[in-house]
Amino acid sequence: MQHNLKASVRIAAVLASILTFAIGCTTPTYMPSPTAEKRASGLINAAAAGDLVRVKSLIAARADVDAKNKKGWTALKIAQVAGHTRMVKLLRQAGGKE
């Protein structure tokens, strides 16, 4: 049992490192703003955090689902790497591309 816990902790640490690299920050930050650029940034951060409610809200506010962060990653790509399967489905339904 303890071996599985250690493996899970290592996997979580690796995923956290990947997400930190992908979104370029260590803590997801939401930026509620009317500008398109900030809505897209908020969408990327919400997708990384697995926040379905926030992503739905931003999609409804017409956030660009294909916007890329500084590393060139879309919200869909980040959600895939993070393993947020419901988020991936939602972003694909909204027209998101990798």
KEDOGU-923675 format. One line per field, with one value per residue: x, y, z of N, C-alpha, C in turn; residue number from 1; residue in three letters. Coordinates in steps of 0.001 Angstrom, whole numbers, plus 524288, in hexadecimal, padded with zeros to 5 digits. Example, Ala and Ser with C-alpha at 12.3 -4.5 7.8 and 13.67 -1.06 7.14 Angstrom:
neast c(83386:83232);
nnorth c(7E9C6:7F736);
nup c(81E78:81BA8);
caeast c(8300C:83566);
canorth c(7EE6C:7FBDC);
caup c(81E78:81BE4);
ceast c(83390:83264);
cnorth c(7F31C:8001E);
cup c(81E78:81EBE);
i c(1:2);
aa c(ALA:SER);
***
This chain:
neast c(8033A:80774:80F20:8092A:80503:80E0E:81105:80878:8099C:81301:80FEC:8086D:80EF5:81518:80D60:80A48:81374:813D5:80ABA:80D4B:81579:80FFF:80811:80D9D:80DD2:80CCC:803E6:7F6A8:7F009:7E506:7DFF2:7D6BA:7D1F8:7CD65:7D2C3:7D6CB:7E088:7E30D:7DAB6:7DCF9:7E676:7E2EC:7DCAE:7E40B:7E983:7E150:7DEC4:7E7E5:7E73A:7DEC3:7D4D0:7C8C6:7BF62:7C2AD:7C7A0:7BF18:7B96F:7C061:7C0EA:7B6B0:7B739:7BC70:7C748:7D37A:7D521:7DD6D:7E619:7F388:7FD42:80927:81029:80C37:80407:7F6F7:7EA93:7E58D:7EDD3:7F360:7EBCD:7EB1D:7F532:7F4DD:7ED8D:7E2ED:7D83C:7CD6C:7CDFF:7D3D8:7CCA4:7C4AE:7CA06:7CC6E:7C25A:7BFE2:7C575:7D020:7DD8D:7E96D);
nnorth c(7FB5C:804FA:8061D:80808:811AF:817E7:8174F:81C3F:82651:82937:82918:8310B:83980:839F4:83C41:8460B:84BAA:84B54:850EC:85A92:85D96:85DC8:86592:86DC5:871C8:87053:8701E:86F48:87A1A:881E5:88B04:8931C:89A30:8A318:8A325:89C90:89769:895FB:88FBF:886B6:883EB:881F1:8796A:871E0:870CB:86D71:86404:85E6C:85D7B:8572C:85B1D:85A49:86011:86A85:86A59:8680A:87137:878BB:8755D:87743:881FD:88404:881C3:87F6A:87323:86EAB:87445:8767A:8744C:87A48:87277:86DAF:866BE:8621A:86354:859D2:852AE:85399:85002:845B3:841C1:842CB:83B82:83D6B:838DA:83B1B:845BB:84636:841E0:84987:85278:84F1F:84E0D:8586F:85B8F:85B9D:859DC:8526A);
nup c(80000:80337:7FBC0:7F2A2:7F549:7F5AF:7EB36:7E69B:7EAA6:7E5F6:7DB6D:7DB9D:7DDF1:7D4EB:7CD65:7D12C:7CF66:7C47A:7C1FC:7C677:7C000:7B683:7B785:7BB0C:7C51F:7D328:7D924:7D676:7D16E:7D0D9:7C820:7C7EF:7BE33:7B498:7AB31:79F8C:79F34:7A9C5:7ACD8:7A73C:7ABE2:7B602:7B3CA:7B0E7:7BA65:7C0FB:7BC32:7BE04:7C8BF:7C98A:7CA89:7C7A9:7C824:7C786:7BDBA:7B728:7B8B5:7B482:7AA28:7A740:7A7CB:79F07:79E70:79846:79436:78F54:791CB:79509:79EE2:7A403:7A212:7998F:79AA5:79A3F:7A128:7A050:79E63:7A7C2:7AEDC:7AB6C:7ADD6:7B88C:7BAEC:7BBAA:7B823:7B69D:7B528:7ABFE:7A4F6:7A574:7A199:79792:79372:79317:78AD2:78BAF:78874:787AE);
caeast c(80000:80ACF:811C0:8057F:804A1:812D4:810B8:80492:80BEC:816CE:80CFE:80626:81332:81682:80927:80A9E:817E0:81243:80702:8101E:8182F:80C35:80549:8115E:80D52:80C33:7FEBE:7F2C8:7EDB5:7E0C7:7DFE4:7D1B4:7D26F:7CA5D:7D5EC:7D740:7E58D:7E2CC:7D70F:7DFD4:7EA32:7DFD9:7DAFF:7E897:7EA7F:7DCF7:7DF53:7EC39:7E568:7DA67:7D037:7C4D6:7BB9B:7C537:7C874:7B9F4:7B836:7C3C1:7BF3B:7B1DD:7B8CC:7BF33:7CCFE:7D5D1:7D6AF:7E24A:7EA53:7F820:8004B:80E76:812E4:809AE:80049:7F17A:7E7DC:7E485:7F2B7:7F485:7E7FF:7EC98:7F9D8:7F34C:7EA07:7DD9B:7D55D:7C890:7CF9E:7D558:7C7C9:7C223:7CCF7:7CBC5:7BD0E:7BFE2:7C889:7D5B2:7E14E:7EE81);
canorth c(80000:8098C:80685:80A95:81722:81A7B:817B2:82046:82B63:82A5B:82A58:83644:83D4F:83A65:83F25:84B81:84DFA:84C03:85547:85F6A:85EDF:85ECD:86A87:871DE:873D3:86C1E:87041:87138:87F1D:8835A:8909F:8948B:89F1A:8A2FB:8A2E0:89752:89511:8943E:88B54:88229:8827E:87F9C:87447:86E68:86FC0:86A5B:85EBF:85BEF:85C52:85383:85E08:859DE:8645A:86F3D:869AA:868B8:876CE:87B84:873ED:87A36:88775:88400:88163:87CA1:86DE9:86D2A:877C3:873B8:87711:87BBE:86DB5:86BC3:862B3:863A8:8613E:85448:84FC0:85395:84C8B:84055:84058:84273:83717:83F53:836C1:83E06:84AD0:84546:84136:84EA0:855EE:84D2D:84F71:85E11:85C7F:85BF7:8569C:851F0);
caup c(80000:8038C:7F6B1:7EF1A:7F6DC:7F3E9:7E581:7E576:7EBE9:7E1CE:7D6AE:7DC6D:7DD8D:7CF5F:7CACF:7D2DF:7CC97:7BF07:7C1BA:7C790:7BB24:7B259:7B80D:7BC48:7CA74:7D6F3:7DB72:7D2C8:7D2DB:7CD65:7C726:7C5B2:7BB6B:7AFC9:7A671:79D51:7A0BB:7AF3A:7AD1A:7A54D:7AFF3:7BA34:7B1EF:7B144:7BFF4:7C30F:7BA0D:7C0DB:7CE0C:7C950:7CC43:7C384:7C88A:7C583:7B815:7B4A8:7B8F4:7B0D4:7A4E2:7A665:7A716:79A07:79ECE:793D5:79602:78CB4:79359:7970B:7A2DB:7A250:7A067:794D8:79BFC:79AB2:7A5C4:79F43:79F20:7AD5E:7B154:7AA10:7B0DE:7BE07:7BBA5:7BCAE:7B3A9:7B5C7:7B31E:7A68C:7A204:7A546:79E25:79229:791D6:79225:7861C:78CF4:785A0:78A51);
ceast c(80368:80DC2:80E3E:804F8:80973:812C7:80CDA:806B4:80FE3:8140F:80AA1:80A4C:814DF:81259:80942:80F13:81684:80E8F:809A8:812FF:8144F:809A4:808D4:810A7:80C5E:806C2:7FACE:7F05D:7E974:7E0B3:7DAAF:7D205:7CF5C:7CDA8:7D69A:7DC42:7E55D:7DEE5:7D9D2:7E3B9:7E76C:7DE07:7DF6D:7E9AB:7E638:7DD3B:7E3A3:7EA8F:7E0EF:7D541:7CC23:7C100:7BDE0:7C606:7C34F:7B87C:7BB67:7C268:7BA41:7B2FC:7BC21:7C527:7CEEF:7D7D6:7DBB7:7E6D9:7EEC8:7FAD7:805C0:81194:81087:805AF:7FAD1:7EF36:7E6D7:7E95F:7F407:7F0CD:7E94A:7F12A:7F870:7EF98:7E473:7DA16:7D044:7C9B8:7D107:7D072:7C50B:7C4DC:7CC87:7C65A:7BCA5:7C330:7CE52:7D8F8:7E666:7F220);
cnorth c(804E5:80A5B:80959:8105E:81A2A:81B33:81BF4:825B4:82CF0:82BE9:82FD1:83A7E:83E29:83D78:844E8:84E49:84F09:8509E:85A7F:86137:860A3:8641C:86EF5:87457:86F4A:86BE3:8723A:87648:88067:88943:8921B:899F9:89EC9:8A273:89D3F:89497:89302:88FD0:88659:88046:87FDC:87A29:87054:86CF5:86C63:864B7:85BC5:85A52:85862:855FC:85E3F:85E6E:86956:86EE1:86A57:86E7C:879E3:87A38:876EF:88002:88826:88452:87E25:8775B:86C0B:870CC:87487:87707:8783B:87719:86B65:86779:86500:8616E:85B6C:850FE:84F4A:84FE8:846CF:83E83:83F97:83DE2:838A3:83DBE:839A2:84365:84A58:844DF:8467D:85247:85433:84E93:85545:85F82:85CEF:8581A:85674:85599);
cup c(80000:7FE67:7F2BF:7F05C:7F508:7EE04:7E3F2:7E678:7E7BB:7DCC1:7D720:7DBEE:7D7E8:7CC6E:7CC47:7D011:7C6E6:7BE80:7C2C8:7C2B6:7B6F7:7B2D0:7B9C2:7C19C:7CE26:7D949:7D775:7D4CD:7CEF9:7CCE6:7C4AE:7C343:7B661:7AAD0:7A4A7:79F07:7A64C:7AFF2:7AB5C:7A95C:7B485:7B8C9:7B271:7B6F3:7C25E:7C11C:7BCE9:7C659:7CE1F:7CAF7:7C7DF:7C393:7C632:7BF97:7B529:7B474:7B4F3:7AB27:7A381:7A574:7A22C:79A80:79A2E:795B3:79375:78DFD:795A9:79B2E:7A0B7:7A04D:79B6C:795CD:79C4B:79FC2:7A517:7A043:7A4ED:7B03D:7B033:7AD63:7B6A1:7BF14:7BCF5:7B81E:7B290:7B382:7AD52:7A32B:7A155:7A15F:7986C:7901B:7908B:78D5F:78703:789E3:788A9:787C3);
i c(1:2:3:4:5:6:7:8:9:10:11:12:13:14:15:16:17:18:19:20:21:22:23:24:25:26:27:28:29:30:31:32:33:34:35:36:37:38:39:40:41:42:43:44:45:46:47:48:49:50:51:52:53:54:55:56:57:58:59:60:61:62:63:64:65:66:67:68:69:70:71:72:73:74:75:76:77:78:79:80:81:82:83:84:85:86:87:88:89:90:91:92:93:94:95:96:97:98);
aa c(MET:GLN:HIS:ASN:LEU:LYS:ALA:SER:VAL:ARG:ILE:ALA:ALA:VAL:LEU:ALA:SER:ILE:LEU:THR:PHE:ALA:ILE:GLY:CYS:THR:THR:PRO:THR:TYR:MET:PRO:SER:PRO:THR:ALA:GLU:LYS:ARG:ALA:SER:GLY:LEU:ILE:ASN:ALA:ALA:ALA:ALA:GLY:ASP:LEU:VAL:ARG:VAL:LYS:SER:LEU:ILE:ALA:ALA:ARG:ALA:ASP:VAL:ASP:ALA:LYS:ASN:LYS:LYS:GLY:TRP:THR:ALA:LEU:LYS:ILE:ALA:GLN:VAL:ALA:GLY:HIS:THR:ARG:MET:VAL:LYS:LEU:LEU:ARG:GLN:ALA:GLY:GLY:LYS:GLU);
***
